[in-house]
Amino acid sequence: MISLPVIIFGLCFYGLLGAAWVKGYDAVKQHAPDYFPQFYLVMAVIRVVFVLTAIGVYLLVLSQSHEESVAFVVMMMGMYAVMMTVTLILKH
């Protein structure tokens, strides 16, 4: 089972990634709307790298069992899907 601090970390982690996306979207929209495709690509790469890094660190350093590892990965991927859905709904 995943501990409460790990769940709180996931929520804060995705909250910060989502907030960065929304703030970046607003900045690009205000200053250089022609660069939206580049912004989307850069943010997608940043999100994927950060998420995979967080998952990798947890699996290699903090996880104590296979079941805990699987639960963490499922939680993180679910939170990723929710973050993408919410940020796209907010800005489209």
N, C-alpha and C positions, 0 to 999 in steps of 0.2 A: 504494500500500500504506500502511496505517496504521502509524505508528511506535509503538514500545513505550511511551513516556511517555503517549501518547494512550490506549492501551489501559489502562494503569495508572490514569490519570485516570478513565476510565469505570468501572472496577471500584470505585475508592474513592468516586466520586460515587454510584453505586447502592448501595454498602454503607452510606453515610451516610443516604441516603433510606430504605432498608429499616430501618436501626436506628432512625431517627426514627419510622417507622410502628409498629414493635414497641414502643418505649418509650411512645409516645402511646397505643397500644392498651391497654397495661398501666395507664397512669395513668387513662384514661377508665373502664376496667373496675373499677378500685379505687374511684374517687371519684364517678363519675356515669354509671353504665351506661345510663341513659335517653338519653344524648347520643351513642350510637354512630352513628346515621344522620348527624348533623351532623359528627362526627369523620371518618367515611368521606368525606363530600363535601369537607370542607376539605382533607384530606390528598390527595384525588384532584386537586383544583385546584392545590395546592402542587406535587405531583409533575409534573403536566403543564406548569405554568409553568416550573419549573426545568429540565426536560428540553428543552423547546422553546427556552429561553434559551441553554442550553449548546450545543445544535445550531446555533442561529442565530449565536452568537458564533464558533463554529468555522468555519462555512461562510463568514461574512463576513470574518473576520480571519485565520484560520490556514490554511485549505485552499488548496492550490496547484494542484489539478486537479479536473476533473469526476469522474474515477474515484475519487479520494481522498474527495471529498465524498459520493459514493454509498456507498462502503464505510463511512464514518463513520456515516452515517444508519442504514444496515442494522445496524451493530454496536450503536448506541445503542438502536434499537428492539428488537433481540434481547435485549439486557441488560435493557431495561424489562420485557419479557415474563417473563424469568427472575426478576427481582426480584418482580414481582407474584405469580407462582406460588409462590415460596419463602415470601414473607411471609404469603400466604393459607394455605398448608399449615402454617406454624408456629403460626398463631393461630386455626385453626378445627378 
